[in-house]
Amino acid sequence: MEDSSEEEAPSAADVPFIQEKKIITTAAIILGADQVTKQIVVNTIEHNSEEIVVVEGFLKFVNWYNTGAAWSMFQDSSLPLAILSLVALIALIRFRHQFEIETSMGKIAIGMLIGGILGNMIDRIAYQHVIDFIRFYISKRGGGELGYPAFNIADAGICVGVGLLFVMTWREQKREEMEENEKKGF
């Protein structure tokens, strides 16, 4: 007879979001770093006209406003993108157990996504644009430059979070393939 007084540890799917300390802490770090760095940029770099070169021919800080999404797609769509961000945020929190959140890397990945989504959503609601300030570029010989679109800490959090989820999924698939091959005797 089993002792009914012993409780099983709750699975990741059973834990209320408010108790997801690693996810919430990671999201708070990304969100805080994003909002603080954007305020520093707004207070120190003149919008669209000033830039601070950090590494000549490679990295500079700018103060650019983006009313669209990644790579300035969907310009002048801040409100619809804020609504889409809110829907994505709710879905990510609601369906977080579909990802590998039982692992530390999974919790960090989801936290980075949540923090990044919140950071840009705050900008869209408060300013009707996102503040982008990190710009990688290469100086061309005849003048001018080739550059990667400017981005911010929230964007980096989203990209790294998605990248971690891809790596985790790939590793899981490889592990399952190896187990399958072992069963078949390969």
C-alpha positions as CSV (number, residue, x, y, z in Angstrom):
1,M,0.0,0.0,0.0
2,E,1.3,3.4,-0.9
3,D,1.7,6.2,1.6
4,S,-0.7,8.8,0.4
5,S,0.9,11.5,2.6
6,E,3.9,11.7,0.3
7,E,3.5,14.3,-2.5
8,E,5.1,14.0,-5.9
9,A,7.2,16.9,-7.1
10,P,5.1,19.0,-9.4
11,S,6.1,18.8,-13.1
12,A,7.1,21.9,-15.0
13,A,3.6,22.1,-16.5
14,D,2.0,22.2,-13.1
15,V,4.0,25.1,-11.7
16,P,2.2,28.5,-11.9
17,F,4.0,31.1,-13.9
18,I,4.5,33.3,-10.9
19,Q,6.7,30.6,-9.3
20,E,9.0,30.3,-12.3
21,K,11.8,32.1,-10.6
22,K,14.5,31.5,-13.2
23,I,12.3,32.5,-16.1
24,I,11.0,35.7,-14.2
25,T,14.6,36.6,-13.1
26,T,16.0,36.2,-16.6
27,A,13.1,38.3,-18.1
28,A,13.6,41.0,-15.4
29,I,17.3,41.2,-16.2
30,I,16.8,41.5,-19.9
31,L,13.9,44.0,-19.4
32,G,15.9,46.1,-16.9
33,A,19.0,46.2,-19.1
34,D,17.0,47.0,-22.1
35,Q,15.1,49.9,-20.5
36,V,18.2,51.3,-18.7
37,T,20.4,51.3,-21.8
38,K,17.6,52.9,-23.9
39,Q,17.3,55.7,-21.4
40,I,21.0,56.2,-21.4
41,V,21.0,56.4,-25.2
42,V,18.0,58.8,-25.3
43,N,19.7,61.1,-22.7
44,T,23.2,61.1,-24.3
45,I,22.8,60.6,-28.1
46,E,20.9,63.0,-30.3
47,H,18.2,61.2,-32.3
48,N,19.1,60.4,-35.9
49,S,22.1,62.8,-36.1
50,E,24.7,61.8,-33.6
51,E,26.6,58.5,-33.3
52,I,29.3,57.3,-30.9
53,V,31.9,55.1,-32.6
54,V,33.0,52.3,-30.2
55,V,35.2,50.4,-32.6
56,E,36.1,52.2,-35.8
57,G,34.7,50.4,-38.9
58,F,32.8,47.8,-36.7
59,L,30.6,49.1,-33.9
60,K,28.8,52.3,-33.0
61,F,26.0,53.5,-30.9
62,V,23.2,55.4,-32.5
63,N,19.7,56.7,-31.5
64,W,17.3,55.5,-34.1
65,Y,13.6,55.1,-33.8
66,N,11.9,52.1,-35.4
67,T,8.1,52.2,-35.8
68,G,8.1,48.8,-37.5
69,A,9.4,45.3,-36.7
70,A,12.8,43.7,-37.4
71,W,14.8,45.3,-40.2
72,S,12.3,48.2,-40.2
73,M,9.6,46.0,-41.8
74,F,5.9,47.1,-41.3
75,Q,6.8,50.8,-40.6
76,D,4.3,52.9,-38.8
77,S,2.7,49.9,-37.2
78,S,3.6,50.4,-33.5
79,L,0.1,49.8,-32.1
80,P,-0.6,46.6,-34.1
81,L,2.9,45.3,-33.3
82,A,2.3,46.1,-29.6
83,I,-0.9,44.1,-29.7
84,L,0.8,41.3,-31.5
85,S,3.6,41.4,-28.9
86,L,1.0,41.1,-26.1
87,V,-0.7,38.1,-27.8
88,A,2.8,36.4,-28.3
89,L,3.7,37.1,-24.7
90,I,0.4,35.6,-23.4
91,A,0.9,32.6,-25.6
92,L,4.5,32.1,-24.6
93,I,3.6,32.2,-20.9
94,R,0.5,30.0,-21.4
95,F,2.3,27.3,-23.5
96,R,5.8,27.6,-22.0
97,H,5.5,23.9,-20.9
98,Q,5.7,23.0,-24.6
99,F,9.3,24.0,-24.5
100,E,12.1,22.4,-22.4
101,I,11.5,24.5,-19.4
102,E,12.5,21.7,-17.0
103,T,16.1,22.6,-17.9
104,S,18.0,25.7,-16.9
105,M,18.7,26.5,-20.5
106,G,15.0,26.2,-21.4
107,K,14.0,28.5,-18.5
108,I,16.7,31.1,-19.5
109,A,15.6,30.9,-23.2
110,I,11.9,31.6,-22.3
111,G,13.0,34.3,-19.8
112,M,15.0,36.0,-22.5
113,L,12.1,35.9,-24.9
114,I,9.7,37.3,-22.4
115,G,12.1,40.1,-21.3
116,G,12.8,41.1,-24.9
117,I,9.1,41.1,-25.9
118,L,8.2,43.2,-22.9
119,G,11.1,45.7,-23.5
120,N,10.0,46.4,-27.1
121,M,6.3,46.4,-26.2
122,I,6.9,49.0,-23.5
123,D,8.6,51.2,-26.1
124,R,5.8,50.7,-28.7
125,I,3.1,51.7,-26.1
126,A,5.0,54.5,-24.4
127,Y,6.7,56.1,-27.5
128,Q,5.0,54.6,-30.6
129,H,8.5,53.4,-31.7
130,V,11.3,51.2,-30.5
131,I,14.6,52.7,-29.7
132,D,17.5,50.9,-31.5
133,F,21.0,51.8,-30.7
134,I,23.6,49.1,-31.3
135,R,24.9,49.1,-34.9
136,F,27.5,46.8,-36.4
137,Y,29.0,48.0,-39.7
138,I,31.9,47.9,-42.1
139,S,33.4,51.0,-43.7
140,K,33.6,50.7,-47.5
141,R,36.8,51.8,-49.3
142,G,35.3,54.6,-51.3
143,G,33.3,55.9,-48.3
144,G,30.0,54.9,-46.8
145,E,29.4,51.8,-44.9
146,L,27.7,48.4,-45.0
147,G,25.8,47.7,-41.8
148,Y,23.6,45.4,-39.9
149,P,20.3,47.1,-38.9
150,A,20.5,48.8,-35.5
151,F,19.0,46.8,-32.6
152,N,18.7,46.9,-28.8
153,I,19.0,44.6,-25.8
154,A,15.4,43.4,-26.1
155,D,16.1,42.4,-29.7
156,A,19.2,40.5,-28.6
157,G,17.3,38.8,-25.8
158,I,14.7,37.6,-28.3
159,C,17.3,36.4,-30.8
160,V,19.4,34.6,-28.3
161,G,16.3,33.1,-26.6
162,V,15.1,31.7,-30.0
163,G,18.6,30.5,-30.8
164,L,18.8,28.6,-27.5
165,L,15.4,27.0,-28.2
166,F,16.6,25.9,-31.6
167,V,19.9,24.4,-30.2
168,M,17.9,22.6,-27.5
169,T,15.5,21.2,-30.0
170,W,18.3,20.1,-32.3
171,R,20.2,18.4,-29.4
172,E,17.0,16.6,-28.3
173,Q,16.4,15.3,-31.9
174,K,20.0,14.1,-32.0
175,R,19.6,12.4,-28.7
176,E,16.4,10.7,-29.8
177,E,18.1,9.6,-33.1
178,M,21.0,8.1,-31.1
179,E,18.6,6.2,-28.8
180,E,16.7,4.9,-31.8
181,N,19.9,3.7,-33.5
182,E,21.0,2.0,-30.2
183,K,17.7,0.1,-30.1
184,K,18.1,-1.0,-33.7
185,G,21.7,-2.1,-32.9
186,F,23.6,0.4,-35.0
